[in-house]
């Protein structure tokens, strides 16, 4: 009878293995979250840069595709981007677009509409501002 009592008190090896894996995953996840929370970023504000890409003709003008990259560890919301096109002898044409969200260390693609071909003039794109998410 004593032999049967000892067999019921021991955990199966598979249960020990599953519990060990779960413990390692939990400790690793808590450690990673703690490391991310205490990691210091050198920049206190989002740093978003915008770069123009392909130009595509449309029925009402041209679309300039762009890539907005957030180089910092801070997320930016409501990012407003301005495209200014200067053609010879004419006042600049300005068009803006807003991006809902540009997460930290990521990129977001979009497009801005212009009435004239930006390849025939000087196109400047810049970030006007952002909001805290």
Residue frames as a rotation matrix with the C-alpha (Angstrom) as fourth column:
UNK 1
0.566 0.824 0.000 0.00
0.824 -0.566 0.000 0.00
0.000 0.000 -1.000 0.00
UNK 2
0.368 -0.494 -0.788 2.85
0.234 -0.771 0.593 2.39
-0.900 -0.403 -0.168 0.70
UNK 3
-0.662 -0.630 0.407 4.12
0.526 -0.004 0.850 2.06
-0.534 0.777 0.334 -2.89
UNK 4
-0.060 0.739 0.672 0.79
0.954 -0.156 0.257 3.34
0.294 0.656 -0.695 -4.30
UNK 5
0.722 0.344 -0.600 0.83
0.572 -0.785 0.238 6.42
-0.389 -0.515 -0.764 -2.06
UNK 6
-0.134 -0.881 -0.453 4.22
0.226 -0.472 0.852 7.57
-0.965 0.012 0.262 -3.41
UNK 7
-0.647 -0.096 0.757 3.13
0.747 0.119 0.654 7.29
-0.153 0.988 -0.005 -7.04
UNK 8
0.340 0.883 0.322 0.17
0.905 -0.401 0.144 9.65
0.257 0.242 -0.936 -6.59
UNK 9
0.608 -0.136 -0.782 2.27
0.423 -0.779 0.463 12.43
-0.672 -0.612 -0.416 -4.98
UNK 10
-0.473 -0.880 -0.051 4.69
0.366 -0.249 0.897 12.86
-0.802 0.405 0.439 -7.94
UNK 11
0.379 0.526 -0.762 3.96
-0.477 -0.594 -0.648 15.12
-0.793 0.608 0.025 -10.91
UNK 12
0.706 -0.131 0.696 4.29
0.590 0.652 -0.476 13.67
-0.391 0.747 0.538 -14.38
UNK 13
-0.330 -0.940 -0.082 7.45
0.686 -0.299 0.663 14.80
-0.648 0.162 0.744 -16.24
UNK 14
-0.367 0.256 0.894 5.34
0.810 -0.386 0.442 16.51
0.458 0.887 -0.066 -18.92
UNK 15
0.745 0.667 -0.022 3.63
0.565 -0.612 0.553 18.70
0.356 -0.424 -0.833 -16.30
UNK 16
0.404 -0.699 -0.590 7.00
0.523 -0.352 0.776 19.69
-0.750 -0.622 0.223 -14.84
UNK 17
-0.574 -0.629 0.524 8.30
0.773 -0.207 0.600 20.58
-0.269 0.749 0.605 -18.32
UNK 18
0.024 0.680 0.733 5.20
0.745 -0.501 0.440 22.63
0.667 0.535 -0.519 -19.20
UNK 19
0.857 0.282 -0.432 5.36
0.513 -0.549 0.659 24.48
-0.052 -0.787 -0.615 -15.88
UNK 20
0.014 -0.944 -0.328 9.06
0.626 -0.248 0.740 25.25
-0.780 -0.216 0.587 -16.36
UNK 21
-0.571 -0.172 0.803 8.48
0.801 -0.329 0.500 26.62
0.178 0.929 0.325 -19.86
UNK 22
0.449 0.827 0.339 5.60
0.651 -0.562 0.509 28.76
0.612 -0.008 -0.791 -18.61
UNK 23
0.700 -0.262 -0.664 7.74
0.527 -0.437 0.729 30.12
-0.481 -0.860 -0.168 -15.77
UNK 24
-0.395 -0.914 0.088 10.61
0.707 -0.242 0.665 30.99
-0.587 0.325 0.742 -18.15
UNK 25
-0.345 0.338 0.876 8.26
0.776 -0.423 0.469 32.74
0.528 0.841 -0.116 -20.56
UNK 26
0.729 0.678 -0.093 6.61
0.590 -0.554 0.587 34.73
0.346 -0.483 -0.804 -17.78
UNK 27
0.423 -0.659 -0.622 9.90
0.529 -0.377 0.760 35.82
-0.736 -0.650 0.189 -16.23
UNK 28
-0.569 -0.657 0.495 11.28
0.771 -0.217 0.598 36.75
-0.286 0.722 0.630 -19.66
UNK 29
-0.006 0.664 0.748 8.19
0.744 -0.497 0.447 38.79
0.668 0.559 -0.491 -20.56
UNK 30
0.870 0.292 -0.396 8.15
0.491 -0.572 0.657 40.65
-0.035 -0.766 -0.642 -17.23
UNK 31
0.053 -0.941 -0.334 11.88
0.611 -0.234 0.756 41.34
-0.790 -0.244 0.563 -17.61
UNK 32
-0.563 -0.231 0.794 11.45
0.817 -0.300 0.492 42.67
0.125 0.926 0.357 -21.15
UNK 33
0.442 0.794 0.417 8.55
0.637 -0.605 0.477 44.94
0.631 0.055 -0.773 -20.15
UNK 34
0.767 -0.216 -0.604 10.58
0.475 -0.441 0.761 46.26
-0.430 -0.871 -0.236 -17.22
UNK 35
-0.331 -0.938 0.102 13.58
0.722 -0.182 0.668 46.91
-0.608 0.294 0.738 -19.45
UNK 36
-0.324 0.294 0.899 11.44
0.793 -0.433 0.427 48.77
0.515 0.852 -0.093 -22.00
UNK 37
0.719 0.694 -0.038 9.82
0.585 -0.574 0.573 50.85
0.376 -0.434 -0.819 -19.25
UNK 38
0.677 -0.503 -0.537 13.12
0.332 -0.443 0.833 51.97
-0.657 -0.742 -0.133 -17.77
UNK 39
-0.102 -0.742 0.663 15.04
0.978 0.047 0.204 52.44
-0.182 0.669 0.721 -21.02
UNK 40
0.138 0.063 -0.988 15.96
0.204 -0.978 -0.034 56.07
-0.969 -0.197 -0.148 -21.51
UNK 41
0.450 0.019 0.893 15.46
0.891 -0.083 -0.447 57.67
0.066 0.996 -0.054 -24.92
UNK 42
-0.564 -0.779 -0.274 17.76
0.776 -0.613 0.147 60.57
-0.282 -0.130 0.951 -25.73
UNK 43
-0.877 0.304 0.373 14.98
-0.008 -0.785 0.620 62.58
0.481 0.541 0.690 -27.38
UNK 44
-0.809 0.573 -0.127 11.99
0.155 0.000 -0.988 63.82
-0.567 -0.819 -0.089 -25.40
UNK 45
0.090 0.844 -0.529 9.82
-0.591 -0.382 -0.710 64.60
-0.801 0.377 0.465 -28.45
UNK 46
0.537 0.135 0.832 8.96
0.480 0.762 -0.434 62.65
-0.693 0.633 0.344 -31.59
UNK 47
-0.331 -0.659 -0.676 11.33
-0.437 -0.527 0.728 63.19
-0.836 0.537 -0.113 -34.51
UNK 48
0.391 0.564 0.727 9.37
0.478 0.550 -0.684 62.69
-0.787 0.615 -0.055 -37.73
UNK 49
-0.544 -0.562 -0.623 11.03
-0.356 -0.518 0.778 63.22
-0.760 0.645 0.082 -41.11
UNK 50
0.554 0.785 0.277 9.24
0.049 0.302 -0.952 63.09
-0.831 0.541 0.129 -44.45
UNK 51
-0.627 -0.768 -0.130 10.65
-0.189 -0.011 0.982 62.10
-0.756 0.640 -0.138 -47.83
UNK 52
0.287 0.728 -0.622 8.91
-0.806 -0.168 -0.568 62.47
-0.518 0.664 0.539 -51.19
UNK 53
-0.344 -0.334 0.878 8.64
0.109 0.914 0.391 59.44
-0.933 0.230 -0.278 -53.43
UNK 54
-0.691 0.094 0.717 6.88
0.707 0.295 0.643 58.61
-0.151 0.951 -0.270 -56.69
UNK 55
-0.582 0.537 -0.611 4.78
-0.459 -0.837 -0.298 61.15
-0.671 0.108 0.733 -58.59
UNK 56
-0.673 0.452 0.585 1.61
0.665 0.716 0.211 59.86
-0.324 0.531 -0.783 -60.29
UNK 57
-0.907 0.422 0.007 -0.64
-0.362 -0.785 0.502 61.88
0.217 0.453 0.865 -62.63
UNK 58
-0.579 0.814 0.041 -4.36
0.590 0.454 -0.668 61.86
-0.562 -0.362 -0.743 -61.72
UNK 59
0.035 0.700 0.713 -7.46
0.974 -0.185 0.135 63.36
0.226 0.689 -0.688 -63.31
UNK 60
0.901 0.422 0.101 -7.17
0.381 -0.880 0.284 66.57
0.209 -0.217 -0.954 -61.30
UNK 61
0.647 -0.731 0.217 -3.42
-0.754 -0.655 0.040 66.95
0.113 -0.190 -0.975 -60.97
UNK 62
-0.025 -0.764 -0.644 -0.66
-0.272 0.625 -0.732 64.86
0.962 0.157 -0.223 -59.44
UNK 63
0.974 0.210 0.088 -0.17
-0.152 0.308 0.939 62.71
0.170 -0.928 0.332 -56.36
UNK 64
-0.048 -0.997 0.057 3.18
-0.625 -0.015 -0.780 62.80
0.779 -0.073 -0.623 -54.59
UNK 65
0.771 0.218 -0.598 3.67
0.240 0.771 0.590 59.68
0.590 -0.598 0.542 -52.48
UNK 66
0.059 -0.758 0.650 5.77
-0.705 -0.493 -0.511 60.08
0.707 -0.428 -0.563 -49.36
UNK 67
0.240 -0.081 -0.967 7.19
0.580 0.811 0.077 58.19
0.778 -0.580 0.242 -46.42
UNK 68
0.401 -0.089 0.912 7.09
-0.663 -0.715 0.222 59.70
0.633 -0.693 -0.345 -42.93
UNK 69
0.100 -0.465 -0.880 9.59
0.438 0.814 -0.380 58.08
0.893 -0.348 0.285 -40.55
UNK 70
0.854 0.133 0.503 9.56
-0.397 -0.457 0.796 58.49
0.336 -0.880 -0.337 -36.79
UNK 71
0.110 -0.943 -0.314 13.19
-0.087 0.306 -0.948 58.25
0.990 0.132 -0.049 -35.70
UNK 72
-0.521 -0.303 0.798 12.51
-0.744 -0.297 -0.599 58.56
0.419 -0.905 -0.071 -31.98
UNK 73
-0.888 0.167 -0.428 11.10
0.330 0.880 -0.341 56.36
0.319 -0.444 -0.837 -29.26
UNK 74
-0.642 0.703 -0.305 8.04
-0.061 -0.444 -0.894 58.60
-0.764 -0.555 0.328 -28.84
UNK 75
-0.382 0.619 0.686 4.80
0.906 0.396 0.148 58.09
-0.180 0.678 -0.712 -30.74
UNK 76
-0.901 0.134 -0.412 3.27
-0.186 -0.978 0.090 61.00
-0.391 0.157 0.907 -32.66
UNK 77
-0.223 0.900 0.375 -0.44
0.842 0.372 -0.391 61.39
-0.492 0.228 -0.840 -33.42
UNK 78
0.769 0.637 -0.053 -2.20
0.499 -0.651 -0.572 63.75
-0.398 0.414 -0.819 -35.84
UNK 79
-0.282 -0.947 -0.151 1.04
0.475 -0.275 0.836 64.40
-0.833 0.164 0.528 -37.72
UNK 80
0.804 0.562 -0.194 0.47
0.160 -0.520 -0.839 67.22
-0.572 0.644 -0.508 -40.20
UNK 81
-0.262 -0.878 0.400 2.63
0.663 0.137 0.736 67.27
-0.701 0.458 0.547 -43.33
UNK 82
0.588 0.390 -0.709 2.93
-0.160 -0.803 -0.574 70.17
-0.793 0.451 -0.410 -45.75
UNK 83
-0.087 -0.566 0.820 3.99
0.897 0.313 0.311 69.99
-0.433 0.763 0.481 -49.40
UNK 84
0.457 0.137 -0.879 5.00
-0.083 -0.977 -0.195 73.29
-0.886 0.162 -0.435 -51.00
UNK 85
0.126 -0.343 0.931 5.51
0.920 0.392 0.020 73.44
-0.372 0.853 0.365 -54.76
UNK 86
0.194 -0.156 -0.969 7.25
-0.143 -0.981 0.129 76.44
-0.971 0.113 -0.212 -56.31
UNK 87
0.341 -0.044 0.939 6.96
0.899 0.306 -0.312 76.88
-0.274 0.951 0.144 -60.06
UNK 88
-0.689 -0.722 0.066 8.89
0.703 -0.642 0.307 79.56
-0.179 0.258 0.949 -61.98
UNK 89
-0.917 0.220 0.333 7.14
-0.067 -0.907 0.416 82.93
0.393 0.359 0.846 -61.82
UNK 90
0.082 0.993 -0.087 4.14
-0.055 0.092 0.994 81.69
0.995 -0.076 0.062 -59.81
UNK 91
-0.005 -0.036 0.999 3.25
-0.970 -0.244 -0.013 81.82
0.244 -0.969 -0.034 -56.13
UNK 92
-0.915 -0.404 -0.021 3.87
-0.384 0.884 -0.265 78.57
0.126 -0.234 -0.964 -54.22
UNK 93
0.171 0.923 -0.346 1.11
-0.566 0.379 0.732 75.95
0.807 0.071 0.587 -54.13
UNK 94
-0.753 -0.396 0.526 0.66
-0.648 0.305 -0.698 74.44
0.116 -0.866 -0.486 -50.68
UNK 95
0.277 0.797 -0.537 -1.11
-0.458 0.601 0.655 71.21
0.845 0.064 0.532 -49.84
UNK 96
-0.499 -0.412 0.763 -1.35
-0.864 0.166 -0.475 69.47
0.069 -0.896 -0.438 -46.45
UNK 97
0.199 0.512 -0.836 -2.19
-0.210 0.855 0.474 66.01
0.957 0.081 0.278 -45.21
UNK 98
0.024 -0.133 0.991 -2.62
-0.997 -0.073 0.014 64.63
0.071 -0.988 -0.134 -41.69
UNK 99
-0.340 -0.182 -0.923 -1.50
-0.146 0.979 -0.139 61.18
0.929 0.088 -0.360 -40.54
UNK 100
0.689 0.715 0.118 -3.48
-0.250 0.081 0.965 59.74
0.681 -0.694 0.235 -37.66
UNK 101
0.860 -0.316 0.400 -0.58
-0.275 0.373 0.886 57.93
-0.429 -0.872 0.234 -36.05
UNK 102
0.457 -0.795 -0.399 3.16
-0.357 0.247 -0.901 57.39
0.815 0.554 -0.171 -36.54
UNK 103
0.987 -0.030 -0.158 4.42
0.151 0.503 0.851 54.94
0.054 -0.864 0.501 -33.91
UNK 104
0.505 -0.862 0.046 7.91
-0.640 -0.338 0.690 55.12
-0.580 -0.378 -0.722 -32.42
UNK 105
-0.488 -0.858 0.161 10.70
-0.469 0.413 0.781 53.78
-0.736 0.305 -0.604 -34.67
UNK 106
-0.103 0.513 0.852 8.36
0.646 0.686 -0.335 53.18
-0.756 0.516 -0.403 -37.59
UNK 107
-0.962 -0.147 -0.230 7.25
-0.077 -0.660 0.747 54.61
-0.262 0.736 0.624 -40.91
UNK 108
0.011 0.995 0.096 3.93
0.397 0.084 -0.914 55.59
-0.918 0.048 -0.395 -42.44
UNK 109
-0.861 -0.296 0.414 3.24
0.476 -0.182 0.860 56.05
-0.179 0.938 0.298 -46.15
UNK 110
0.153 0.925 -0.346 0.80
0.474 -0.376 -0.796 58.48
-0.867 -0.042 -0.497 -47.71
UNK 111
-0.423 -0.239 0.874 0.21
0.899 -0.232 0.372 60.84
0.113 0.943 0.313 -50.59
UNK 112
-0.198 0.324 -0.925 -0.49
0.265 -0.891 -0.369 64.52
-0.944 -0.318 0.090 -51.16
UNK 113
0.318 0.438 0.841 -2.36
0.926 0.046 -0.374 66.01
-0.203 0.898 -0.391 -54.12
UNK 114
-0.382 -0.446 -0.809 -0.95
0.148 -0.894 0.423 68.92
-0.912 0.042 0.408 -56.13
UNK 115
0.637 0.752 -0.171 -2.45
-0.017 -0.208 -0.978 70.68
-0.771 0.626 -0.120 -59.17
UNK 116
0.681 -0.482 -0.551 0.82
-0.716 -0.280 -0.640 70.82
0.154 0.830 -0.536 -61.16
UNK 117
0.757 -0.478 -0.446 3.63
0.322 0.866 -0.382 68.38
0.569 0.146 0.809 -61.87
UNK 118
0.915 -0.402 -0.040 6.10
-0.136 -0.398 0.907 68.68
-0.381 -0.824 -0.419 -58.97
UNK 119
0.287 -0.849 0.444 8.93
0.784 0.475 0.401 67.46
-0.551 0.233 0.802 -61.21
UNK 120
0.224 -0.154 0.963 8.78
0.791 -0.548 -0.271 70.79
0.569 0.822 -0.001 -63.11
UNK 121
0.530 -0.013 0.848 9.39
-0.327 -0.926 0.190 72.92
0.782 -0.378 -0.495 -60.02
UNK 122
-0.677 -0.731 0.083 10.83
-0.287 0.159 -0.945 72.84
0.677 -0.664 -0.317 -56.52
UNK 123
0.465 0.833 -0.301 8.97
-0.081 0.378 0.922 70.59
0.881 -0.405 0.244 -54.07
UNK 124
-0.720 -0.606 0.338 9.58
-0.407 -0.025 -0.913 70.88
0.562 -0.795 -0.228 -50.34
UNK 125
0.364 0.804 -0.471 7.92
0.070 0.480 0.874 68.62
0.929 -0.351 0.118 -47.81
UNK 126
-0.748 -0.589 0.306 8.02
-0.246 -0.182 -0.952 69.17
0.616 -0.787 -0.009 -44.07
UNK 127
-0.220 0.628 -0.747 6.28
0.849 0.500 0.170 68.16
0.480 -0.597 -0.643 -40.87
UNK 128
-0.131 0.270 0.954 4.22
-0.130 -0.959 0.253 70.99
0.983 -0.090 0.161 -39.38
UNK 129
-0.389 0.017 0.921 3.31
-0.902 -0.211 -0.377 69.43
0.188 -0.977 0.098 -36.06
UNK 130
-0.492 0.230 -0.840 1.95
0.149 0.973 0.179 66.53
0.858 -0.037 -0.513 -34.04
UNK 131
0.293 0.576 0.763 -0.16
-0.799 -0.290 0.526 65.77
0.524 -0.765 0.375 -30.97
UNK 132
-0.755 -0.457 0.470 0.48
-0.651 0.608 -0.455 63.51
-0.078 -0.649 -0.756 -28.01
UNK 133
-0.449 0.616 -0.647 -1.46
-0.167 0.653 0.738 60.27
0.878 0.440 -0.190 -28.41
